[in-house]
Amino acid sequence: MIQIENDQVWLADIPKSETIEFTGLLPKYKRLLNIQWVIFFALIIVGLTVAYFTFDHIEIIWFGVALLVWFIFLMIKFSFIQLSFPNKGYAIRQKDLHYRTGYLTHKTISVPFNRIQHVEIRQGFISKMLDLAVLKIYTAGNSAHDLSLKGISLETAEEIKMIVTSKVIQDV
């Protein structure tokens, strides 16, 4: 006769996620975010300027209002990048990987190693110049990635990929 154990788990016995020590992201990642948003907002200002000079019926006051709204959104976005950056980080434990982000709302994504199906490293043009990478982790039963670990160096991404891959192989 096979005996199956199914012991009760008490909430007090479960490790708290607040006790996890997260490793902060590289400061270069903040620079990358700023560059990406500068490009985005520059394209918007170019579009506004082209629209103003192309369409004769747009009054200068509406162009000024659009510029003011653009500037306000620009300042808000850059403020959120500055304020949220210290809260971003990752942690690797024996059985799982965690990624934390957020300023007004905090979000922690936890992925157990035994659910991971695929791991890939990506670098964009600007990321490559700054030696940054994104580690994308895909889990079973989902067509999209479940975790994107951003703001790490390419070397760190490769190390984490090796750790994750070895853990996944051990669990098989």
GIMOTA-V768979 format. One record per residue. N is the residue number from 0. RES is the residue in three letters. SS is DSSP state (2 for helix, 1 for strand, 0 for the rest). PHI is phi in radians with two decimals (NA if undefined). PSI is psi in degrees with one decimal (* if undefined). Layout:
# GIMOTA-V768979
n=N res=RES ss=SS phi=PHI psi=PSI
n=N res=RES ss=SS phi=PHI psi=PSI
This chain:
# GIMOTA-V768979
n=0 res=MET ss=0 phi=NA psi=132.5
n=1 res=ILE ss=0 phi=-1.54 psi=129.5
n=2 res=GLN ss=0 phi=-1.78 psi=123.4
n=3 res=ILE ss=0 phi=-1.83 psi=126.9
n=4 res=GLU ss=0 phi=-1.58 psi=135.9
n=5 res=ASN ss=0 phi=-2.55 psi=67.7
n=6 res=ASP ss=0 phi=-1.24 psi=150.4
n=7 res=GLN ss=0 phi=-1.28 psi=143.0
n=8 res=VAL ss=0 phi=-1.91 psi=128.8
n=9 res=TRP ss=0 phi=-1.70 psi=139.6
n=10 res=LEU ss=2 phi=-1.00 psi=-35.3
n=11 res=ALA ss=2 phi=-1.16 psi=-23.4
n=12 res=ASP ss=2 phi=-1.52 psi=-12.0
n=13 res=ILE ss=0 phi=-1.42 psi=131.3
n=14 res=PRO ss=0 phi=-1.06 psi=138.2
n=15 res=LYS ss=0 phi=-1.46 psi=139.2
n=16 res=SER ss=2 phi=-1.20 psi=-20.7
n=17 res=GLU ss=2 phi=-1.19 psi=-19.1
n=18 res=THR ss=2 phi=-1.51 psi=-6.2
n=19 res=ILE ss=0 phi=-1.25 psi=133.1
n=20 res=GLU ss=0 phi=-1.63 psi=112.7
n=21 res=PHE ss=0 phi=-1.56 psi=143.6
n=22 res=THR ss=1 phi=-1.56 psi=127.8
n=23 res=GLY ss=1 phi=-1.22 psi=158.8
n=24 res=LEU ss=0 phi=-1.42 psi=161.0
n=25 res=LEU ss=0 phi=-1.20 psi=140.9
n=26 res=PRO ss=2 phi=-1.02 psi=-25.3
n=27 res=LYS ss=2 phi=-1.10 psi=-25.5
n=28 res=TYR ss=2 phi=-1.17 psi=-36.0
n=29 res=LYS ss=2 phi=-1.10 psi=-40.4
n=30 res=ARG ss=2 phi=-1.09 psi=-41.7
n=31 res=LEU ss=2 phi=-1.07 psi=-45.6
n=32 res=LEU ss=2 phi=-1.05 psi=-44.0
n=33 res=ASN ss=2 phi=-1.07 psi=-43.4
n=34 res=ILE ss=2 phi=-1.10 psi=-45.2
n=35 res=GLN ss=2 phi=-1.06 psi=-43.0
n=36 res=TRP ss=2 phi=-1.29 psi=-31.3
n=37 res=VAL ss=2 phi=-1.10 psi=-43.4
n=38 res=ILE ss=2 phi=-1.07 psi=-45.6
n=39 res=PHE ss=2 phi=-1.05 psi=-50.5
n=40 res=PHE ss=2 phi=-1.20 psi=-30.2
n=41 res=ALA ss=2 phi=-1.15 psi=-39.2
n=42 res=LEU ss=2 phi=-1.12 psi=-37.7
n=43 res=ILE ss=2 phi=-1.13 psi=-44.0
n=44 res=ILE ss=2 phi=-1.16 psi=-35.5
n=45 res=VAL ss=2 phi=-1.12 psi=-43.6
n=46 res=GLY ss=2 phi=-1.08 psi=-42.4
n=47 res=LEU ss=2 phi=-1.10 psi=-42.7
n=48 res=THR ss=2 phi=-1.15 psi=-43.4
n=49 res=VAL ss=2 phi=-1.10 psi=-42.7
n=50 res=ALA ss=2 phi=-1.09 psi=-41.2
n=51 res=TYR ss=2 phi=-1.09 psi=-45.5
n=52 res=PHE ss=2 phi=-1.42 psi=-17.1
n=53 res=THR ss=2 phi=-1.48 psi=-43.0
n=54 res=PHE ss=0 phi=-1.75 psi=117.5
n=55 res=ASP ss=0 phi=-1.23 psi=-22.6
n=56 res=HIS ss=0 phi=-1.48 psi=0.6
n=57 res=ILE ss=0 phi=-1.45 psi=121.9
n=58 res=GLU ss=0 phi=-1.42 psi=155.6
n=59 res=ILE ss=2 phi=-1.06 psi=-32.0
n=60 res=ILE ss=2 phi=-1.12 psi=-39.7
n=61 res=TRP ss=2 phi=-1.26 psi=-32.9
n=62 res=PHE ss=2 phi=-1.14 psi=-41.6
n=63 res=GLY ss=2 phi=-1.12 psi=-41.4
n=64 res=VAL ss=2 phi=-1.09 psi=-44.1
n=65 res=ALA ss=2 phi=-1.07 psi=-40.9
n=66 res=LEU ss=2 phi=-1.13 psi=-39.2
n=67 res=LEU ss=2 phi=-1.14 psi=-45.4
n=68 res=VAL ss=2 phi=-1.07 psi=-43.4
n=69 res=TRP ss=2 phi=-1.00 psi=-47.0
n=70 res=PHE ss=2 phi=-1.13 psi=-40.5
n=71 res=ILE ss=2 phi=-1.10 psi=-46.4
n=72 res=PHE ss=2 phi=-1.10 psi=-38.0
n=73 res=LEU ss=2 phi=-1.04 psi=-48.4
n=74 res=MET ss=2 phi=-1.15 psi=-39.8
n=75 res=ILE ss=2 phi=-1.10 psi=-46.8
n=76 res=LYS ss=2 phi=-1.08 psi=-47.6
n=77 res=PHE ss=2 phi=-1.15 psi=-32.4
n=78 res=SER ss=2 phi=-1.15 psi=-42.9
n=79 res=PHE ss=2 phi=-1.15 psi=-35.9
n=80 res=ILE ss=2 phi=-1.07 psi=-46.1
n=81 res=GLN ss=2 phi=-1.13 psi=-42.7
n=82 res=LEU ss=2 phi=-1.33 psi=-33.4
n=83 res=SER ss=2 phi=-1.50 psi=-19.9
n=84 res=PHE ss=2 phi=-1.02 psi=-43.2
n=85 res=PRO ss=0 phi=-1.11 psi=-19.9
n=86 res=ASN ss=0 phi=-1.50 psi=-9.0
n=87 res=LYS ss=0 phi=-1.50 psi=140.8
n=88 res=GLY ss=1 phi=3.13 psi=174.2
n=89 res=TYR ss=1 phi=-2.39 psi=159.7
n=90 res=ALA ss=1 phi=-2.57 psi=141.8
n=91 res=ILE ss=1 phi=-2.05 psi=126.4
n=92 res=ARG ss=0 phi=-2.03 psi=-176.6
n=93 res=GLN ss=0 phi=-1.08 psi=-35.7
n=94 res=LYS ss=0 phi=-2.10 psi=-0.6
n=95 res=ASP ss=1 phi=-2.75 psi=169.4
n=96 res=LEU ss=1 phi=-2.20 psi=139.3
n=97 res=HIS ss=1 phi=-2.22 psi=146.4
n=98 res=TYR ss=1 phi=-2.38 psi=127.6
n=99 res=ARG ss=1 phi=-2.06 psi=141.5
n=100 res=THR ss=1 phi=-2.69 psi=168.0
n=101 res=GLY ss=0 phi=2.08 psi=156.5
n=102 res=TYR ss=0 phi=-2.19 psi=-66.8
n=103 res=LEU ss=0 phi=-1.29 psi=-42.3
n=104 res=THR ss=0 phi=-2.06 psi=131.1
n=105 res=HIS ss=0 phi=-1.69 psi=140.6
n=106 res=LYS ss=1 phi=-2.35 psi=128.5
n=107 res=THR ss=1 phi=-2.17 psi=123.4
n=108 res=ILE ss=1 phi=-1.82 psi=129.7
n=109 res=SER ss=1 phi=-2.12 psi=130.4
n=110 res=VAL ss=1 phi=-2.20 psi=116.3
n=111 res=PRO ss=1 phi=-1.22 psi=142.7
n=112 res=PHE ss=2 phi=-1.06 psi=-32.8
n=113 res=ASN ss=2 phi=-1.28 psi=-5.5
n=114 res=ARG ss=2 phi=-1.77 psi=-8.4
n=115 res=ILE ss=1 phi=-1.34 psi=132.1
n=116 res=GLN ss=1 phi=-1.86 psi=-35.0
n=117 res=HIS ss=1 phi=-2.67 psi=143.2
n=118 res=VAL ss=1 phi=-2.30 psi=134.7
n=119 res=GLU ss=1 phi=-2.44 psi=154.8
n=120 res=ILE ss=1 phi=-1.98 psi=134.3
n=121 res=ARG ss=1 phi=-2.24 psi=148.3
n=122 res=GLN ss=0 phi=-2.43 psi=130.3
n=123 res=GLY ss=0 phi=-1.55 psi=-179.2
n=124 res=PHE ss=2 phi=-1.07 psi=-51.1
n=125 res=ILE ss=2 phi=-1.23 psi=-37.7
n=126 res=SER ss=2 phi=-1.04 psi=-40.8
n=127 res=LYS ss=2 phi=-1.11 psi=-40.3
n=128 res=MET ss=2 phi=-1.13 psi=-32.6
n=129 res=LEU ss=0 phi=-1.65 psi=4.0
n=130 res=ASP ss=0 phi=1.01 psi=45.0
n=131 res=LEU ss=1 phi=-2.00 psi=156.7
n=132 res=ALA ss=1 phi=-2.52 psi=164.2
n=133 res=VAL ss=1 phi=-2.09 psi=128.6
n=134 res=LEU ss=1 phi=-1.76 psi=115.1
n=135 res=LYS ss=1 phi=-1.79 psi=130.6
n=136 res=ILE ss=1 phi=-2.06 psi=127.8
n=137 res=TYR ss=1 phi=-1.94 psi=136.6
n=138 res=THR ss=1 phi=-1.96 psi=170.3
n=139 res=ALA ss=0 phi=-1.13 psi=141.6
n=140 res=GLY ss=0 phi=1.41 psi=13.4
n=141 res=ASN ss=0 phi=-2.44 psi=135.0
n=142 res=SER ss=0 phi=-1.45 psi=-21.3
n=143 res=ALA ss=0 phi=-1.75 psi=167.0
n=144 res=HIS ss=0 phi=-1.24 psi=148.5
n=145 res=ASP ss=0 phi=-1.73 psi=-21.3
n=146 res=LEU ss=1 phi=-2.58 psi=129.4
n=147 res=SER ss=1 phi=-2.03 psi=111.5
n=148 res=LEU ss=1 phi=-1.60 psi=101.9
n=149 res=LYS ss=1 phi=-1.82 psi=160.1
n=150 res=GLY ss=1 phi=1.43 psi=26.1
n=151 res=ILE ss=1 phi=-2.08 psi=159.9
n=152 res=SER ss=1 phi=-1.31 psi=161.4
n=153 res=LEU ss=2 phi=-1.07 psi=-40.5
n=154 res=GLU ss=2 phi=-1.07 psi=-45.1
n=155 res=THR ss=2 phi=-1.12 psi=-41.2
n=156 res=ALA ss=2 phi=-1.05 psi=-42.5
n=157 res=GLU ss=2 phi=-1.15 psi=-39.7
n=158 res=GLU ss=2 phi=-1.12 psi=-46.1
n=159 res=ILE ss=2 phi=-1.13 psi=-38.7
n=160 res=LYS ss=2 phi=-1.06 psi=-41.7
n=161 res=MET ss=2 phi=-1.13 psi=-41.8
n=162 res=ILE ss=2 phi=-1.08 psi=-49.1
n=163 res=VAL ss=2 phi=-1.09 psi=-45.4
n=164 res=THR ss=2 phi=-1.08 psi=-42.8
n=165 res=SER ss=2 phi=-1.15 psi=-37.4
n=166 res=LYS ss=2 phi=-1.16 psi=-40.9
n=167 res=VAL ss=2 phi=-1.12 psi=-42.1
n=168 res=ILE ss=2 phi=-1.13 psi=-38.9
n=169 res=GLN ss=2 phi=-1.10 psi=-36.1
n=170 res=ASP ss=2 phi=-1.35 psi=-13.2
n=171 res=VAL ss=0 phi=-1.39 psi=*
